[in-house]
Amino acid sequence: MYEILTGPLLWIAFAVFFVGLTVRVVLYFRGLDWRLDRVAYRPQMKYGIRGAVRSVYSWLLPFGTHGWRAKPIYTLMFFALHIGVVIVPLFLEGHAVMIKNGLGINWPAMPQILADVLSIAALLGGLGIVVRRMLLPEVRILTNINDMLLLALILTLLASGIVAAHNPVHYSFWITLHVACGVTVLLTAPFTRLAHIVLFFCTRIQLGMDFGIKRGGMKTNFDW
């Protein structure tokens, strides 16, 4: 099973992931109505780009917006989860070895202790978000079964990776589960809310350009 998951199926999953998300980005921008007061106009493109960069930067920075500062505990959980699921897969030593074997690229790797800290923080942040979705009525009403299944998938991915790294007795089971979850994430990302991997940037760019040109009055500083 492990050989199948890390063989052709893995590369098919990567192809679906990158091609699918690219299509989602193209469809997003093609779906905008350029006649409405939602997008920037070319004569003021400089202000639009400035607003887009400001918007993306502010929302990627913990406590960089009023929304993040209004919910500090949620903000910490959110960033712990997202930093873990983005940074660790990119620079985990085991993943770097796979990239070296598969593509012949010497990929940089982080120390295992740092990977452990980020992974555990991400797992705790994800569990906190699950509890929040279950307890807060204003969040629970917006949560459906698919959202919970996606969170369960991500948490299983994190937990199985942590256990596999520190449990040599049952390593085969946990690493197979970990890779299976990873392949599932890649295959489902373009078709689920995981597409926010790229759609987050699309929406922030669109809104940033709109606010930077019209609603923000083209001023130097804008309080998000």
C-alpha positions as CSV (number, residue, x, y, z in Angstrom):
1,M,0.0,0.0,0.0
2,Y,2.8,2.4,1.0
3,E,4.5,1.9,-2.4
4,I,1.3,2.6,-4.3
5,L,0.6,5.8,-2.2
6,T,4.1,7.1,-2.7
7,G,4.3,6.0,-6.4
8,P,2.1,7.0,-9.3
9,L,-0.8,7.8,-7.1
10,L,1.2,10.5,-5.3
11,W,2.2,12.2,-8.6
12,I,-1.4,12.0,-9.9
13,A,-2.5,13.7,-6.6
14,F,0.0,16.5,-7.1
15,A,-1.2,17.0,-10.7
16,V,-4.8,17.2,-9.6
17,F,-3.8,19.6,-6.8
18,F,-1.9,22.1,-8.9
19,V,-4.0,21.9,-12.0
20,G,-7.3,22.0,-10.1
21,L,-6.2,25.0,-8.0
22,T,-5.0,26.8,-11.1
23,V,-8.4,26.3,-12.6
24,R,-10.1,27.6,-9.5
25,V,-8.1,30.8,-9.7
26,V,-8.8,31.3,-13.3
27,L,-12.5,30.7,-12.8
28,Y,-12.6,33.0,-9.8
29,F,-11.3,36.0,-11.8
30,R,-13.2,35.2,-14.9
31,G,-16.4,35.0,-12.8
32,L,-16.0,38.6,-11.6
33,D,-18.3,41.2,-13.2
34,W,-16.0,44.0,-14.3
35,R,-19.0,46.4,-14.5
36,L,-19.7,46.3,-10.8
37,D,-18.1,48.3,-8.0
38,R,-16.1,45.2,-6.8
39,V,-12.9,45.4,-8.8
40,A,-10.2,47.9,-9.7
41,Y,-10.1,49.8,-13.0
42,R,-7.0,50.0,-15.1
43,P,-6.6,53.8,-14.9
44,Q,-5.8,53.4,-11.2
45,M,-4.0,50.1,-11.3
46,K,-1.1,51.5,-9.2
47,Y,-3.4,52.2,-6.3
48,G,-5.1,48.8,-6.8
49,I,-1.9,46.9,-6.6
50,R,-0.9,48.8,-3.5
51,G,-4.2,48.0,-1.9
52,A,-3.9,44.3,-2.9
53,V,-0.5,44.0,-1.3
54,R,-1.6,45.8,1.8
55,S,-4.6,43.5,2.2
56,V,-2.7,40.3,1.7
57,Y,0.1,41.4,4.0
58,S,-2.3,42.5,6.8
59,W,-4.3,39.3,6.8
60,L,-1.2,37.1,6.7
61,L,0.2,38.9,9.7
62,P,-1.1,37.6,13.1
63,F,-3.0,40.4,14.8
64,G,-2.4,42.5,11.6
65,T,-6.1,43.3,11.3
66,H,-9.0,44.4,13.5
67,G,-10.6,41.0,12.9
68,W,-7.6,39.1,14.2
69,R,-7.1,41.4,17.2
70,A,-10.8,41.1,18.2
71,K,-10.4,37.3,18.6
72,P,-6.9,36.7,20.0
73,I,-7.4,33.1,21.1
74,Y,-8.9,32.1,17.8
75,T,-6.2,34.0,16.0
76,L,-3.5,32.0,17.8
77,M,-5.2,28.7,17.0
78,F,-5.8,29.7,13.4
79,F,-2.2,30.6,12.8
80,A,-0.8,27.7,14.7
81,L,-2.8,25.3,12.5
82,H,-2.0,27.0,9.2
83,I,1.7,27.5,9.9
84,G,2.0,23.8,10.9
85,V,0.2,22.4,7.8
86,V,2.1,24.7,5.4
87,I,5.6,25.0,6.7
88,V,6.1,21.5,8.1
89,P,5.2,19.7,4.8
90,L,7.4,22.0,2.8
91,F,10.5,21.6,4.9
92,L,10.2,18.3,6.8
93,E,13.3,16.2,6.5
94,G,11.4,13.1,5.3
95,H,9.7,15.1,2.6
96,A,13.0,16.6,1.5
97,V,14.3,13.1,1.0
98,M,11.3,12.2,-1.1
99,I,11.8,15.3,-3.2
100,K,15.5,14.4,-3.6
101,N,14.6,10.8,-4.7
102,G,11.7,11.8,-6.9
103,L,13.0,15.0,-8.6
104,G,16.7,15.1,-7.8
105,I,16.4,18.4,-6.1
106,N,18.3,19.2,-2.9
107,W,15.5,20.6,-0.9
108,P,16.2,22.4,2.5
109,A,14.9,20.7,5.6
110,M,14.2,22.0,9.1
111,P,15.4,20.4,12.3
112,Q,13.2,17.6,13.6
113,I,12.6,19.3,16.9
114,L,11.2,22.4,15.1
115,A,9.0,20.2,13.0
116,D,7.7,18.5,16.2
117,V,6.9,21.8,17.9
118,L,5.1,23.2,14.9
119,S,3.2,20.0,14.3
120,I,2.0,19.7,17.9
121,A,1.1,23.4,17.9
122,A,-0.9,22.9,14.7
123,L,-2.7,19.8,16.1
124,L,-3.6,21.7,19.3
125,G,-4.8,24.7,17.3
126,G,-6.9,22.5,15.1
127,L,-8.5,20.7,18.0
128,G,-9.3,24.2,19.5
129,I,-10.9,25.2,16.2
130,V,-13.0,22.0,16.3
131,V,-14.2,22.8,19.9
132,R,-14.9,26.4,18.9
133,R,-17.1,25.2,16.0
134,M,-19.0,22.9,18.3
135,L,-19.5,25.3,21.2
136,L,-20.1,28.7,19.6
137,P,-23.7,29.0,18.1
138,E,-22.6,31.7,15.6
139,V,-19.9,29.4,14.3
140,R,-21.8,26.1,14.6
141,I,-24.7,27.3,12.4
142,L,-22.2,28.0,9.6
143,T,-20.5,24.6,10.0
144,N,-21.6,21.5,8.0
145,I,-20.6,17.9,8.0
146,N,-18.1,18.5,5.2
147,D,-16.3,21.1,7.3
148,M,-15.9,18.7,10.2
149,L,-14.7,15.9,7.9
150,L,-12.1,18.2,6.4
151,L,-10.9,19.2,9.9
152,A,-10.8,15.5,10.9
153,L,-8.7,14.7,7.8
154,I,-6.2,17.5,8.6
155,L,-6.0,16.5,12.3
156,T,-5.5,12.8,11.3
157,L,-2.7,13.9,8.9
158,L,-1.0,15.8,11.7
159,A,-1.4,13.2,14.4
160,S,-0.3,10.3,12.2
161,G,2.8,12.2,11.2
162,I,3.7,13.0,14.8
163,V,3.2,9.4,15.9
164,A,5.0,8.0,12.9
165,A,8.1,10.1,13.7
166,H,8.3,8.8,17.3
167,N,6.8,5.3,17.2
168,P,9.1,2.9,15.4
169,V,7.2,-0.2,16.6
170,H,4.1,0.6,14.5
171,Y,5.8,2.9,12.0
172,S,4.5,1.1,8.9
173,F,0.8,1.6,9.9
174,W,1.2,5.3,11.0
175,I,3.3,6.3,8.0
176,T,0.9,4.6,5.6
177,L,-2.0,6.4,7.3
178,H,-0.1,9.7,7.1
179,V,0.6,9.4,3.4
180,A,-2.9,8.3,2.7
181,C,-4.3,11.4,4.4
182,G,-1.8,13.6,2.5
183,V,-2.8,12.1,-0.8
184,T,-6.5,12.6,0.1
185,V,-5.8,16.3,0.9
186,L,-4.1,16.8,-2.5
187,L,-6.9,15.1,-4.4
188,T,-9.8,16.9,-2.6
189,A,-8.3,20.4,-2.2
190,P,-9.6,21.8,-5.6
191,F,-13.1,20.5,-4.9
192,T,-13.6,21.5,-1.3
193,R,-13.1,24.4,1.1
194,L,-9.4,23.5,1.1
195,A,-9.3,25.5,-2.1
196,H,-9.0,28.5,0.2
197,I,-5.3,27.7,-0.1
198,V,-5.4,29.9,-3.2
199,L,-8.9,31.5,-3.1
200,F,-7.8,33.4,0.1
201,F,-5.3,35.3,-2.0
202,C,-7.9,35.8,-4.7
203,T,-10.4,37.4,-2.4
204,R,-7.9,39.5,-0.5
205,I,-6.4,40.8,-3.8
206,Q,-9.9,41.6,-5.1
207,L,-11.0,43.4,-2.0
208,G,-7.7,45.1,-1.5
209,M,-7.8,46.6,-5.0
210,D,-11.4,47.6,-4.5
211,F,-10.8,49.3,-1.1
212,G,-7.5,50.8,-2.2
213,I,-9.0,52.5,-5.2
214,K,-12.5,53.5,-4.2
215,R,-13.6,52.6,-0.7
216,G,-10.2,53.5,0.8
217,G,-10.0,56.8,-1.0
218,M,-6.5,56.0,-2.2
219,K,-5.0,57.0,1.1
220,T,-1.6,55.8,2.3
221,N,-2.8,53.8,5.3
222,F,-5.9,51.7,5.6
223,D,-7.1,50.2,8.8
224,W,-8.3,46.7,7.9
